[in-house]
Every structure is written in structure tokens, then in C-alpha cells.
Amino acid sequence: MKERAQRNGFALLGSLLLVGVFVLLWNFDVLPDGFWEEFFLLWPLWLAAAVVNMLLSRWHPWAGSLAAMAIVAVTLGAAWWQAADENRPPLLPRTYESISVPLDGVDTVEVNLTTSGGVLALGGNAPDGQLVAGDFQGMAIPAAQFSAGIRTAGNRRTLDVSLLGSWEIPFPPRRHISSGHWNLRLANGVSTDLRVAGGATTLDLNLRALNVRTLQVALGAADIEVTLPAAAGRTSVEFEGTATSLHITVPAGVAARIDFEGGAPGADIDTSRFLVQGDGRYVSSDFDTAANRVMITIHAGAGDVTVR
């Protein structure tokens, strides 16, 4: 190995070691948001490191290796500086698609959302006369795609929406890269059955103002933030899949029963509000008499679980 290093240099192994150190720093939340995007955009310096290594290695392998590693180190430092610079040009959002579904007098709705990639934020306060309104923003390199199917039977409407982001990375990359962001708003006064399915996404559900009767979330490799309805009467909630993190907020004045199928190892539950009632069950003291209450079932597979 020593003879090989003396003959061929150590530029590749040394550069991988430097990048590995920055991966470790990223895992410990030391690096600023957007670091890897900035590093990717400095790809001309990667090529410069390779060329310098080849040229100087003809004279001395170690000289080429040290010069290449120096360029990689400068690239990593420049990416850090650029990502941490609050005055740098912002990642300007671009709207690729918009969704608008009229209310048309319906009083109950079933909403089935299928999502893959990026961020899905869903809340209330849709514009007057709209059942669902929203748009797609913030990703400069993928092609946003959505499809919506609507079925109406009497005063009940079923809405099937597929929200996808298909990554199409150009070379050389354009300046701004950010994750896709779907932002949807539902009508407040409509009785709603909501189901969200898919994978590899960040989900932010603010249902506080909505009249949600049932909520089913089936996502893989997802970070999920949910605020449950504040005045929907009786709501049934079910989480399944392999969520990386699941954080649930139960509004003040809402009672809850929380059931963990398969136990609740490591779950962070506010036991001052939700009393332990056997293995994997937590119940509000006023659950049986509360006007507004939620029944939450969490299947095994969720990682970091918090209920407040």
C-alpha cells in the first residue's frame, strides 16, 4: 500500500476522507441548510482538482494529491460559506402547477392524496367557493406532476389527487435547487375523510380548523407533523408505515386515546394529559365525556414519536 501510494498518490482516498468528515458534520447538524446543494453547484472545482492531480502527479504523485485535496477542501469551505451567507440570492419559488376544485354545494368529502418526494403542507381556509385550492412551488429542476380525479354522489364528493415530483437533473446544474413544495388548503366547514399515502416525503398537516372525521396516513421514510382538529367532534386517526419521525399535536380542550400497536418503545407522550392505561395505551381522563375527542392508532414502524 505504501509503494502504491508513493507511485499513484492518494488524491481519491484523501478527498473521500474530507467529504466523509463533512458528512459526519452534516449528521450532527453542524452544517447550514443548503450545503450539499452549494457543493454540487461547485462542480467545476471538482474537475479542476482532477486535472491538477493528473498534471502534477507526472512530476510527483504526492504533489498532485496534496494540490487536489487542497482544491477539494476549498470547495467544501466555499460551499459552507455560501450556504451560511444570509445575503446570498434566495432560492426563488416557481409555480409549476395549481389545483382548484369548486365546492359546488357538497357537505362531505373524501380526499385521497398520493405523494412522492418533496414537502406536502395541507391546512384549512380554502378560498370561498373552493373545496380544495393549492399550488406547487420551490423546485427548480424537477417537473412537477399532478393528477386529480373527482367523483360526486349526492352531497358527497370523492377527490383523488396524485402529487409527484419527477427529478430531471440537467448538466451543468442550474443555480437554484430546492425541494418541491405542495401547498394545499381545504374548505373548513366540510365534513372530511382524509387519506395520505406515498413515501419519501415531508408531511405537514395542520387540521386545527378543519372538520376531519377520519385521518389515515400511510407513508414510508417520511417526517410527519400533524396538528389535529380542535372542534370536529369525534375524529379517528391512524398512522402506519415506516415514518422516520411522527410528531402529533392535540389541541387544548381535545381529549385523546392513543393506542400503539406493538408497544411504544421510546415514544415521548405528554402523560400529564394522556394517562397510561396499560401497555401501549394512553387516555385523557375526560375522554368518555369530552365533546371533542380523537382516537389515535399508531402502528409499529414509526421511529421518533411525540404526542403533545
Phi and psi restraints in degrees (value plus and minus 20) as a CYANA .aco file:
   2 LYS   PHI     -84.7   -44.7
   2 LYS   PSI     -63.1   -23.1
   3 GLU   PHI     -85.0   -45.0
   3 GLU   PSI     -59.4   -19.4
   4 ARG   PHI     -84.8   -44.8
   4 ARG   PSI     -61.1   -21.1
   5 ALA   PHI     -83.7   -43.7
   5 ALA   PSI     -60.3   -20.3
   6 GLN   PHI     -86.5   -46.5
   6 GLN   PSI     -52.3   -12.3
   7 ARG   PHI    -102.6   -62.6
   7 ARG   PSI     -62.4   -22.4
   8 ASN   PHI    -128.2   -88.2
   8 ASN   PSI     -32.0     8.0
   9 GLY   PHI      64.6   104.6
   9 GLY   PSI    -198.7  -158.7
  10 PHE   PHI    -155.3  -115.3
  10 PHE   PSI       9.2    49.2
  11 ALA   PHI     -81.6   -41.6
  11 ALA   PSI     -66.1   -26.1
  12 LEU   PHI     -86.6   -46.6
  12 LEU   PSI     -69.1   -29.1
  13 LEU   PHI     -84.7   -44.7
  13 LEU   PSI     -60.5   -20.5
  14 GLY   PHI     -84.7   -44.7
  14 GLY   PSI     -60.3   -20.3
  15 SER   PHI     -86.1   -46.1
  15 SER   PSI     -61.1   -21.1
  16 LEU   PHI     -82.5   -42.5
  16 LEU   PSI     -56.9   -16.9
  17 LEU   PHI     -83.9   -43.9
  17 LEU   PSI     -63.0   -23.0
  18 LEU   PHI     -81.6   -41.6
  18 LEU   PSI     -66.1   -26.1
  19 VAL   PHI     -83.4   -43.4
  19 VAL   PSI     -59.0   -19.0
  20 GLY   PHI     -80.4   -40.4
  20 GLY   PSI     -58.1   -18.1
  21 VAL   PHI     -81.2   -41.2
  21 VAL   PSI     -60.2   -20.2
  22 PHE   PHI     -92.3   -52.3
  22 PHE   PSI     -51.1   -11.1
  23 VAL   PHI     -82.8   -42.8
  23 VAL   PSI     -61.0   -21.0
  24 LEU   PHI     -83.2   -43.2
  24 LEU   PSI     -63.2   -23.2
  25 LEU   PHI     -81.3   -41.3
  25 LEU   PSI     -58.1   -18.1
  26 TRP   PHI     -83.4   -43.4
  26 TRP   PSI     -61.6   -21.6
  27 ASN   PHI     -84.0   -44.0
  27 ASN   PSI     -47.6    -7.6
  28 PHE   PHI    -115.0   -75.0
  28 PHE   PSI      -5.2    34.8
  29 ASP   PHI      39.3    79.3
  29 ASP   PSI      12.9    52.9
  30 VAL   PHI    -105.6   -65.6
  30 VAL   PSI     -56.8   -16.8
  31 LEU   PHI     -99.5   -59.5
  31 LEU   PSI     129.2   169.2
  32 PRO   PHI     -94.5   -54.5
  32 PRO   PSI     137.8   177.8
  33 ASP   PHI     -79.0   -39.0
  33 ASP   PSI     120.8   160.8
  34 GLY   PHI      69.0   109.0
  34 GLY   PSI     -16.7    23.3
  35 PHE   PHI     -80.0   -40.0
  35 PHE   PSI     -68.9   -28.9
  36 TRP   PHI     -89.5   -49.5
  36 TRP   PSI     -51.3   -11.3
  37 GLU   PHI     -83.3   -43.3
  37 GLU   PSI     -64.0   -24.0
  38 GLU   PHI     -85.1   -45.1
  38 GLU   PSI     -59.5   -19.5
  39 PHE   PHI     -82.4   -42.4
  39 PHE   PSI     -61.5   -21.5
  40 PHE   PHI     -83.3   -43.3
  40 PHE   PSI     -58.1   -18.1
  41 LEU   PHI     -93.0   -53.0
  41 LEU   PSI     -33.9     6.1
  42 LEU   PHI    -111.6   -71.6
  42 LEU   PSI      10.1    50.1
  43 TRP   PHI     -77.3   -37.3
  43 TRP   PSI     -48.7    -8.7
  44 PRO   PHI     -80.2   -40.2
  44 PRO   PSI     -51.0   -11.0
  45 LEU   PHI     -90.2   -50.2
  45 LEU   PSI     -49.8    -9.8
  46 TRP   PHI     -80.2   -40.2
  46 TRP   PSI     -67.0   -27.0
  47 LEU   PHI     -82.8   -42.8
  47 LEU   PSI     -59.2   -19.2
  48 ALA   PHI     -81.6   -41.6
  48 ALA   PSI     -60.4   -20.4
  49 ALA   PHI     -81.8   -41.8
  49 ALA   PSI     -63.4   -23.4
  50 ALA   PHI     -84.3   -44.3
  50 ALA   PSI     -62.3   -22.3
  51 VAL   PHI     -87.0   -47.0
  51 VAL   PSI     -64.9   -24.9
  52 VAL   PHI     -80.9   -40.9
  52 VAL   PSI     -61.1   -21.1
  53 ASN   PHI     -81.3   -41.3
  53 ASN   PSI     -64.0   -24.0
  54 MET   PHI     -85.7   -45.7
  54 MET   PSI     -60.9   -20.9
  55 LEU   PHI     -90.2   -50.2
  55 LEU   PSI     -69.6   -29.6
  56 LEU   PHI     -93.1   -53.1
  56 LEU   PSI     -46.3    -6.3
  57 SER   PHI     -86.0   -46.0
  57 SER   PSI     -41.3    -1.3
  58 ARG   PHI     -86.6   -46.6
  58 ARG   PSI     -49.5    -9.5
  59 TRP   PHI    -107.1   -67.1
  59 TRP   PSI     -68.0   -28.0
  60 HIS   PHI    -177.2  -137.2
  60 HIS   PSI     102.0   142.0
  61 PRO   PHI     -74.9   -34.9
  61 PRO   PSI     -60.8   -20.8
  62 TRP   PHI     -90.5   -50.5
  62 TRP   PSI     -52.8   -12.8
  63 ALA   PHI     -83.6   -43.6
  63 ALA   PSI     -64.0   -24.0
  64 GLY   PHI     -82.9   -42.9
  64 GLY   PSI     -60.8   -20.8
  65 SER   PHI     -85.5   -45.5
  65 SER   PSI     -66.0   -26.0
  66 LEU   PHI     -84.6   -44.6
  66 LEU   PSI     -59.0   -19.0
  67 ALA   PHI     -85.8   -45.8
  67 ALA   PSI     -62.7   -22.7
  68 ALA   PHI     -84.2   -44.2
  68 ALA   PSI     -63.0   -23.0
  69 MET   PHI     -85.0   -45.0
  69 MET   PSI     -55.0   -15.0
  70 ALA   PHI     -83.2   -43.2
  70 ALA   PSI     -60.8   -20.8
  71 ILE   PHI     -85.8   -45.8
  71 ILE   PSI     -61.3   -21.3
  72 VAL   PHI     -82.6   -42.6
  72 VAL   PSI     -61.6   -21.6
  73 ALA   PHI     -82.9   -42.9
  73 ALA   PSI     -61.7   -21.7
  74 VAL   PHI     -82.3   -42.3
  74 VAL   PSI     -60.8   -20.8
  75 THR   PHI     -81.4   -41.4
  75 THR   PSI     -64.7   -24.7
  76 LEU   PHI     -83.5   -43.5
  76 LEU   PSI     -62.5   -22.5
  77 GLY   PHI     -85.4   -45.4
  77 GLY   PSI     -59.7   -19.7
  78 ALA   PHI     -85.2   -45.2
  78 ALA   PSI     -58.9   -18.9
  79 ALA   PHI     -83.6   -43.6
  79 ALA   PSI     -61.2   -21.2
  80 TRP   PHI     -82.2   -42.2
  80 TRP   PSI     -68.6   -28.6
  81 TRP   PHI     -81.2   -41.2
  81 TRP   PSI     -63.2   -23.2
  82 GLN   PHI     -86.6   -46.6
  82 GLN   PSI     -61.5   -21.5
  83 ALA   PHI     -89.2   -49.2
  83 ALA   PSI     -50.5   -10.5
  84 ALA   PHI    -105.3   -65.3
  84 ALA   PSI     -30.0    10.0
  85 ASP   PHI     -97.4   -57.4
  85 ASP   PSI      89.0   129.0
  86 GLU   PHI     -88.9   -48.9
  86 GLU   PSI     -37.4     2.6
  87 ASN   PHI    -113.7   -73.7
  87 ASN   PSI     -17.9    22.1
  88 ARG   PHI     -88.8   -48.8
  88 ARG   PSI     137.2   177.2
  89 PRO   PHI     -76.8   -36.8
  89 PRO   PSI     113.2   153.2
  90 PRO   PHI     -89.9   -49.9
  90 PRO   PSI     139.8   179.8
  91 LEU   PHI     -98.1   -58.1
  91 LEU   PSI      73.9   113.9
  92 LEU   PHI     -87.7   -47.7
  92 LEU   PSI     109.1   149.1
  93 PRO   PHI     -93.5   -53.5
  93 PRO   PSI     127.5   167.5
  94 ARG   PHI    -149.4  -109.4
  94 ARG   PSI     112.8   152.8
  95 THR   PHI    -108.3   -68.3
  95 THR   PSI     101.8   141.8
  96 TYR   PHI    -120.9   -80.9
  96 TYR   PSI     -55.9   -15.9
  97 GLU   PHI    -161.0  -121.0
  97 GLU   PSI     135.3   175.3
  98 SER   PHI    -155.6  -115.6
  98 SER   PSI     131.2   171.2
  99 ILE   PHI    -144.8  -104.8
  99 ILE   PSI     113.7   153.7
 100 SER   PHI    -168.3  -128.3
 100 SER   PSI      99.2   139.2
 101 VAL   PHI    -144.0  -104.0
 101 VAL   PSI      99.5   139.5
 102 PRO   PHI     -89.0   -49.0
 102 PRO   PSI     132.1   172.1
 103 LEU   PHI     -90.5   -50.5
 103 LEU   PSI     -67.1   -27.1
 104 ASP   PHI      33.0    73.0
 104 ASP   PSI      14.9    54.9
 105 GLY   PHI      58.9    98.9
 105 GLY   PSI     -16.4    23.6
 106 VAL   PHI     -92.4   -52.4
 106 VAL   PSI     128.6   168.6
 107 ASP   PHI    -136.5   -96.5
 107 ASP   PSI     -28.1    11.9
 108 THR   PHI    -156.0  -116.0
 108 THR   PSI     126.3   166.3
 109 VAL   PHI    -164.8  -124.8
 109 VAL   PSI     124.2   164.2
 110 GLU   PHI    -131.8   -91.8
 110 GLU   PSI     101.1   141.1
 111 VAL   PHI    -134.7   -94.7
 111 VAL   PSI      99.3   139.3
 112 ASN   PHI    -133.5   -93.5
 112 ASN   PSI      92.4   132.4
 113 LEU   PHI    -128.9   -88.9
 113 LEU   PSI     108.9   148.9
 114 THR   PHI    -136.6   -96.6
 114 THR   PSI     103.4   143.4
 115 THR   PHI    -152.2  -112.2
 115 THR   PSI     131.4   171.4
 116 SER   PHI    -169.9  -129.9
 116 SER   PSI      93.3   133.3
 117 GLY   PHI      66.5   106.5
 117 GLY   PSI     130.2   170.2
 118 GLY   PHI      56.6    96.6
 118 GLY   PSI    -171.3  -131.3
 119 VAL   PHI    -143.9  -103.9
 119 VAL   PSI     115.8   155.8
 120 LEU   PHI    -139.8   -99.8
 120 LEU   PSI      95.2   135.2
 121 ALA   PHI    -131.1   -91.1
 121 ALA   PSI     105.2   145.2
 122 LEU   PHI    -151.0  -111.0
 122 LEU   PSI     112.6   152.6
 123 GLY   PHI    -169.0  -129.0
 123 GLY   PSI    -184.0  -144.0
 124 GLY   PHI    -121.5   -81.5
 124 GLY   PSI    -181.0  -141.0
 125 ASN   PHI      45.7    85.7
 125 ASN   PSI      23.7    63.7
 126 ALA   PHI     -83.0   -43.0
 126 ALA   PSI     130.7   170.7
 127 PRO   PHI     -77.2   -37.2
 127 PRO   PSI     135.5   175.5
 128 ASP   PHI     -74.2   -34.2
 128 ASP   PSI     113.3   153.3
 129 GLY   PHI      63.9   103.9
 129 GLY   PSI     -20.3    19.7
 130 GLN   PHI    -131.5   -91.5
 130 GLN   PSI     113.0   153.0
 131 LEU   PHI     -99.4   -59.4
 131 LEU   PSI     -65.3   -25.3
 132 VAL   PHI    -158.4  -118.4
 132 VAL   PSI     116.7   156.7
 133 ALA   PHI    -162.2  -122.2
 133 ALA   PSI     126.6   166.6
 134 GLY   PHI     155.3   195.3
 134 GLY   PSI    -198.9  -158.9
 135 ASP   PHI    -175.9  -135.9
 135 ASP   PSI     154.5   194.5
 136 PHE   PHI    -136.2   -96.2
 136 PHE   PSI     109.5   149.5
 137 GLN   PHI    -160.5  -120.5
 137 GLN   PSI     140.1   180.1
 138 GLY   PHI      75.1   115.1
 138 GLY   PSI     -25.7    14.3
 139 MET   PHI    -132.3   -92.3
 139 MET   PSI     101.6   141.6
 140 ALA   PHI    -109.4   -69.4
 140 ALA   PSI     -37.3     2.7
 141 ILE   PHI    -132.6   -92.6
 141 ILE   PSI     -37.7     2.3
 142 PRO   PHI    -114.7   -74.7
 142 PRO   PSI     147.9   187.9
 143 ALA   PHI    -119.2   -79.2
 143 ALA   PSI      93.5   133.5
 144 ALA   PHI     -92.4   -52.4
 144 ALA   PSI     120.6   160.6
 145 GLN   PHI    -155.2  -115.2
 145 GLN   PSI     122.1   162.1
 146 PHE   PHI    -169.7  -129.7
 146 PHE   PSI     134.0   174.0
 147 SER   PHI    -157.7  -117.7
 147 SER   PSI     125.5   165.5
 148 ALA   PHI    -155.6  -115.6
 148 ALA   PSI     110.1   150.1
 149 GLY   PHI    -139.4   -99.4
 149 GLY   PSI     115.9   155.9
 150 ILE   PHI    -145.2  -105.2
 150 ILE   PSI     109.7   149.7
 151 ARG   PHI    -147.2  -107.2
 151 ARG   PSI     115.0   155.0
 152 THR   PHI    -145.4  -105.4
 152 THR   PSI     111.6   151.6
 153 ALA   PHI    -154.6  -114.6
 153 ALA   PSI      86.0   126.0
 154 GLY   PHI      44.6    84.6
 154 GLY   PSI    -146.1  -106.1
 155 ASN   PHI    -116.1   -76.1
 155 ASN   PSI      -6.5    33.5
 156 ARG   PHI    -134.6   -94.6
 156 ARG   PSI     115.4   155.4
 157 ARG   PHI    -143.7  -103.7
 157 ARG   PSI     119.6   159.6
 158 THR   PHI    -132.2   -92.2
 158 THR   PSI     106.3   146.3
 159 LEU   PHI    -140.4  -100.4
 159 LEU   PSI      97.2   137.2
 160 ASP   PHI    -127.5   -87.5
 160 ASP   PSI      97.0   137.0
 161 VAL   PHI    -144.0  -104.0
 161 VAL   PSI     109.0   149.0
 162 SER   PHI    -131.5   -91.5
 162 SER   PSI     102.2   142.2
 163 LEU   PHI    -137.8   -97.8
 163 LEU   PSI      92.1   132.1
 164 LEU   PHI    -149.4  -109.4
 164 LEU   PSI     132.9   172.9
 165 GLY   PHI    -147.5  -107.5
 165 GLY   PSI      88.1   128.1
 166 SER   PHI    -113.7   -73.7
 166 SER   PSI      96.8   136.8
 167 TRP   PHI     -95.3   -55.3
 167 TRP   PSI     105.2   145.2
 168 GLU   PHI    -148.0  -108.0
 168 GLU   PSI      74.0   114.0
 169 ILE   PHI    -109.8   -69.8
 169 ILE   PSI      95.9   135.9
 170 PRO   PHI    -100.7   -60.7
 170 PRO   PSI     143.6   183.6
 171 PHE   PHI    -156.5  -116.5
 171 PHE   PSI     104.9   144.9
 172 PRO   PHI     -91.5   -51.5
 172 PRO   PSI     136.5   176.5
 173 PRO   PHI     -89.2   -49.2
 173 PRO   PSI     129.1   169.1
 174 ARG   PHI     -94.9   -54.9
 174 ARG   PSI     147.9   187.9
 175 ARG   PHI     -84.0   -44.0
 175 ARG   PSI     -65.1   -25.1
 176 HIS   PHI    -126.3   -86.3
 176 HIS   PSI     108.0   148.0
 177 ILE   PHI    -149.4  -109.4
 177 ILE   PSI     111.4   151.4
 178 SER   PHI    -173.5  -133.5
 178 SER   PSI     144.3   184.3
 179 SER   PHI     -97.8   -57.8
 179 SER   PSI     132.7   172.7
 180 GLY   PHI     -89.7   -49.7
 180 GLY   PSI     127.6   167.6
 181 HIS   PHI    -156.0  -116.0
 181 HIS   PSI      90.1   130.1
 182 TRP   PHI    -112.2   -72.2
 182 TRP   PSI     112.0   152.0
 183 ASN   PHI    -146.0  -106.0
 183 ASN   PSI      92.2   132.2
 184 LEU   PHI    -140.0  -100.0
 184 LEU   PSI     125.4   165.4
 185 ARG   PHI    -147.7  -107.7
 185 ARG   PSI     116.0   156.0
 186 LEU   PHI    -128.2   -88.2
 186 LEU   PSI     137.0   177.0
 187 ALA   PHI     -88.6   -48.6
 187 ALA   PSI     115.7   155.7
 188 ASN   PHI     -88.2   -48.2
 188 ASN   PSI     -63.7   -23.7
 189 GLY   PHI    -106.8   -66.8
 189 GLY   PSI     -14.9    25.1
 190 VAL   PHI    -115.6   -75.6
 190 VAL   PSI     111.7   151.7
 191 SER   PHI     -86.2   -46.2
 191 SER   PSI     102.8   142.8
 192 THR   PHI    -144.9  -104.9
 192 THR   PSI     113.7   153.7
 193 ASP   PHI    -127.7   -87.7
 193 ASP   PSI     100.1   140.1
 194 LEU   PHI    -139.7   -99.7
 194 LEU   PSI     111.0   151.0
 195 ARG   PHI    -151.1  -111.1
 195 ARG   PSI     111.9   151.9
 196 VAL   PHI    -143.9  -103.9
 196 VAL   PSI     107.3   147.3
 197 ALA   PHI    -156.9  -116.9
 197 ALA   PSI     139.0   179.0
 198 GLY   PHI     122.5   162.5
 198 GLY   PSI    -167.8  -127.8
 199 GLY   PHI    -186.9  -146.9
 199 GLY   PSI     145.5   185.5
 200 ALA   PHI      30.0    70.0
 200 ALA   PSI      38.2    78.2
 201 THR   PHI    -164.4  -124.4
 201 THR   PSI     147.5   187.5
 202 THR   PHI    -131.3   -91.3
 202 THR   PSI     106.0   146.0
 203 LEU   PHI    -138.5   -98.5
 203 LEU   PSI     106.0   146.0
 204 ASP   PHI    -145.3  -105.3
 204 ASP   PSI      83.9   123.9
 205 LEU   PHI    -128.1   -88.1
 205 LEU   PSI      93.9   133.9
 206 ASN   PHI    -129.9   -89.9
 206 ASN   PSI      72.9   112.9
 207 LEU   PHI    -119.2   -79.2
 207 LEU   PSI      -7.3    32.7
 208 ARG   PHI     -74.2   -34.2
 208 ARG   PSI     -62.9   -22.9
 209 ALA   PHI    -111.7   -71.7
 209 ALA   PSI     -21.6    18.4
 210 LEU   PHI    -116.0   -76.0
 210 LEU   PSI     138.5   178.5
 211 ASN   PHI    -121.1   -81.1
 211 ASN   PSI      55.1    95.1
 212 VAL   PHI    -114.2   -74.2
 212 VAL   PSI     100.5   140.5
 213 ARG   PHI    -106.6   -66.6
 213 ARG   PSI     -62.0   -22.0
 214 THR   PHI    -155.2  -115.2
 214 THR   PSI     122.3   162.3
 215 LEU   PHI    -152.7  -112.7
 215 LEU   PSI     104.5   144.5
 216 GLN   PHI    -144.4  -104.4
 216 GLN   PSI     105.5   145.5
 217 VAL   PHI    -143.0  -103.0
 217 VAL   PSI      99.8   139.8
 218 ALA   PHI    -149.5  -109.5
 218 ALA   PSI      72.1   112.1
 219 LEU   PHI    -150.5  -110.5
 219 LEU   PSI     129.1   169.1
 220 GLY   PHI    -133.7   -93.7
 220 GLY   PSI     123.6   163.6
 221 ALA   PHI      31.9    71.9
 221 ALA   PSI      31.3    71.3
 222 ALA   PHI    -145.4  -105.4
 222 ALA   PSI     134.0   174.0
 223 ASP   PHI    -127.7   -87.7
 223 ASP   PSI     101.8   141.8
 224 ILE   PHI    -142.4  -102.4
 224 ILE   PSI     107.1   147.1
 225 GLU   PHI    -139.4   -99.4
 225 GLU   PSI     104.7   144.7
 226 VAL   PHI    -152.7  -112.7
 226 VAL   PSI     107.9   147.9
 227 THR   PHI    -129.8   -89.8
 227 THR   PSI      99.8   139.8
 228 LEU   PHI    -101.4   -61.4
 228 LEU   PSI     144.5   184.5
 229 PRO   PHI     -81.1   -41.1
 229 PRO   PSI     125.8   165.8
 230 ALA   PHI    -112.3   -72.3
 230 ALA   PSI     -43.1    -3.1
 231 ALA   PHI    -170.8  -130.8
 231 ALA   PSI      35.7    75.7
 232 ALA   PHI    -127.8   -87.8
 232 ALA   PSI     -12.3    27.7
 233 GLY   PHI      56.8    96.8
 233 GLY   PSI    -133.2   -93.2
 234 ARG   PHI    -126.8   -86.8
 234 ARG   PSI     104.1   144.1
 235 THR   PHI    -148.2  -108.2
 235 THR   PSI     112.8   152.8
 236 SER   PHI    -126.0   -86.0
 236 SER   PSI     109.0   149.0
 237 VAL   PHI    -148.0  -108.0
 237 VAL   PSI     115.8   155.8
 238 GLU   PHI    -159.1  -119.1
 238 GLU   PSI     110.7   150.7
 239 PHE   PHI    -139.3   -99.3
 239 PHE   PSI     109.6   149.6
 240 GLU   PHI    -163.7  -123.7
 240 GLU   PSI     142.2   182.2
 241 GLY   PHI      99.0   139.0
 241 GLY   PSI    -178.8  -138.8
 242 THR   PHI    -145.2  -105.2
 242 THR   PSI      38.9    78.9
 243 ALA   PHI     -84.2   -44.2
 243 ALA   PSI     118.1   158.1
 244 THR   PHI     -88.8   -48.8
 244 THR   PSI     -62.5   -22.5
 245 SER   PHI    -165.4  -125.4
 245 SER   PSI     125.4   165.4
 246 LEU   PHI    -158.6  -118.6
 246 LEU   PSI      95.5   135.5
 247 HIS   PHI    -142.2  -102.2
 247 HIS   PSI      99.9   139.9
 248 ILE   PHI    -136.2   -96.2
 248 ILE   PSI     111.2   151.2
 249 THR   PHI    -133.1   -93.1
 249 THR   PSI     102.6   142.6
 250 VAL   PHI    -121.1   -81.1
 250 VAL   PSI      95.0   135.0
 251 PRO   PHI     -77.4   -37.4
 251 PRO   PSI     133.6   173.6
 252 ALA   PHI     -79.5   -39.5
 252 ALA   PSI     119.5   159.5
 253 GLY   PHI      68.7   108.7
 253 GLY   PSI     -23.8    16.2
 254 VAL   PHI    -126.6   -86.6
 254 VAL   PSI     106.2   146.2
 255 ALA   PHI    -105.5   -65.5
 255 ALA   PSI     137.6   177.6
 256 ALA   PHI    -165.8  -125.8
 256 ALA   PSI     128.9   168.9
 257 ARG   PHI    -141.9  -101.9
 257 ARG   PSI     104.6   144.6
 258 ILE   PHI    -137.3   -97.3
 258 ILE   PSI     101.9   141.9
 259 ASP   PHI    -138.6   -98.6
 259 ASP   PSI     106.1   146.1
 260 PHE   PHI    -122.6   -82.6
 260 PHE   PSI      94.6   134.6
 261 GLU   PHI    -100.8   -60.8
 261 GLU   PSI      99.1   139.1
 262 GLY   PHI      74.0   114.0
 262 GLY   PSI      -8.3    31.7
 263 GLY   PHI      68.0   108.0
 263 GLY   PSI     154.8   194.8
 264 ALA   PHI    -152.0  -112.0
 264 ALA   PSI      39.7    79.7
 265 PRO   PHI     -87.5   -47.5
 265 PRO   PSI     103.8   143.8
 266 GLY   PHI      60.0   100.0
 266 GLY   PSI     -19.9    20.1
 267 ALA   PHI     -88.9   -48.9
 267 ALA   PSI     123.6   163.6
 268 ASP   PHI    -126.4   -86.4
 268 ASP   PSI      80.1   120.1
 269 ILE   PHI    -134.1   -94.1
 269 ILE   PSI     117.3   157.3
 270 ASP   PHI     -95.7   -55.7
 270 ASP   PSI      71.6   111.6
 271 THR   PHI     -95.5   -55.5
 271 THR   PSI     -26.7    13.3
 272 SER   PHI     -94.6   -54.6
 272 SER   PSI     -44.5    -4.5
 273 ARG   PHI    -121.0   -81.0
 273 ARG   PSI     -58.3   -18.3
 274 PHE   PHI    -137.7   -97.7
 274 PHE   PSI      85.6   125.6
 275 LEU   PHI     -99.9   -59.9
 275 LEU   PSI     125.1   165.1
 276 VAL   PHI     -89.0   -49.0
 276 VAL   PSI     107.3   147.3
 277 GLN   PHI    -149.3  -109.3
 277 GLN   PSI      45.7    85.7
 278 GLY   PHI      71.3   111.3
 278 GLY   PSI     158.7   198.7
 279 ASP   PHI     -87.0   -47.0
 279 ASP   PSI      95.9   135.9
 280 GLY   PHI      58.4    98.4
 280 GLY   PSI      -6.1    33.9
 281 ARG   PHI    -148.6  -108.6
 281 ARG   PSI     114.8   154.8
 282 TYR   PHI    -152.5  -112.5
 282 TYR   PSI     115.5   155.5
 283 VAL   PHI    -159.5  -119.5
 283 VAL   PSI     116.9   156.9
 284 SER   PHI     -87.5   -47.5
 284 SER   PSI     126.9   166.9
 285 SER   PHI     -84.7   -44.7
 285 SER   PSI     -48.0    -8.0
 286 ASP   PHI    -124.6   -84.6
 286 ASP   PSI       3.3    43.3
 287 PHE   PHI     -79.2   -39.2
 287 PHE   PSI     -61.8   -21.8
 288 ASP   PHI     -90.4   -50.4
 288 ASP   PSI     -41.6    -1.6
 289 THR   PHI    -132.6   -92.6
 289 THR   PSI     -27.0    13.0
 290 ALA   PHI     -88.7   -48.7
 290 ALA   PSI     121.4   161.4
 291 ALA   PHI     -91.6   -51.6
 291 ALA   PSI     -53.8   -13.8
 292 ASN   PHI    -139.5   -99.5
 292 ASN   PSI     101.6   141.6
 293 ARG   PHI    -169.0  -129.0
 293 ARG   PSI     132.4   172.4
 294 VAL   PHI    -147.1  -107.1
 294 VAL   PSI     121.0   161.0
 295 MET   PHI    -129.5   -89.5
 295 MET   PSI      92.2   132.2
 296 ILE   PHI    -129.8   -89.8
 296 ILE   PSI     106.1   146.1
 297 THR   PHI    -138.9   -98.9
 297 THR   PSI     105.7   145.7
 298 ILE   PHI    -139.0   -99.0
 298 ILE   PSI      96.0   136.0
 299 HIS   PHI    -100.7   -60.7
 299 HIS   PSI     133.9   173.9
 300 ALA   PHI     -77.9   -37.9
 300 ALA   PSI     122.9   162.9
 301 GLY   PHI     109.6   149.6
 301 GLY   PSI     -45.7    -5.7
 302 ALA   PHI     -92.1   -52.1
 302 ALA   PSI     120.2   160.2
 303 GLY   PHI    -103.8   -63.8
 303 GLY   PSI    -113.6   -73.6
 304 ASP   PHI    -102.9   -62.9
 304 ASP   PSI      89.7   129.7
 305 VAL   PHI    -135.0   -95.0
 305 VAL   PSI     108.8   148.8
 306 THR   PHI    -151.7  -111.7
 306 THR   PSI     114.4   154.4
 307 VAL   PHI    -148.8  -108.8
 307 VAL   PSI     102.6   142.6
